[in-house]
Amino acid sequence: MQDISRQFLLKFNKFSSDEINLILDNTSIERFRKGQFVVQAGSICKKCYFVLQGCLRQFRIIDGVEKTSDFFLEKEPVVLYSSYMDRKPAESSVQCLEDCILLSGTKEQEITMHKTNPSLEHLIYTLLSDDYQKAESYITLLTCFNPEQRYLALLETRPEILNRVPLVYIASYIGVTPESLSRIRKRIMFHTDKP
């Protein structure tokens, strides 16, 4: 299994061989089945993860309704920062939509790595910056675009999600009912099929 992790880290083109060995020494590989929770709302997110294989979604329950706020695929980090950094109960849950293999590490392991090799601290800042931009894009999507434009933006920026995520979760992500999403998809197909 370490071979999968090593190949995964090599794809970033950011780490030396020694840095990869240090990361592998301070992380674990965890397997989750489809439907399992990696983090549940109300518990503390004690680990950060990287997706080696699989698809996950982040959601919270508001007035008894699940609201999906993110999806995670291969080569993406999965961490609920406010819970992980501040040891506060998570407001969201993260659930596997497929069988998943995740690389995981704890805050304590992260501190050990940084003490051994301070240059690895750039990794955390890179991840935070990437996740902040992702969150900012999602807020813009919800506040500045209508539902059809949101779906088209998802189609353009993350098309792989549409093949791997049930439509009910995609509808929730773009803020519409499954029925509305079905109508949007029909309209788009009608316009693209027209000569």
Secondary structure by P-SEA (a helix, b strand, c coil): caaaaaaaaaaaccccaaaaaaaaacbbbbbbccccccccccccccbbbbbccbbbbbbbbcccbbbbcccccccccccccccccccccccbbbbbccccccccccaaaaaaaaaacccaaaaaaaaaaaaaaaaaaaaaaaccccaaaaaaaaaaccaaaaacccaaaaaaaacccaaaaaaaaaaaaaaaacc
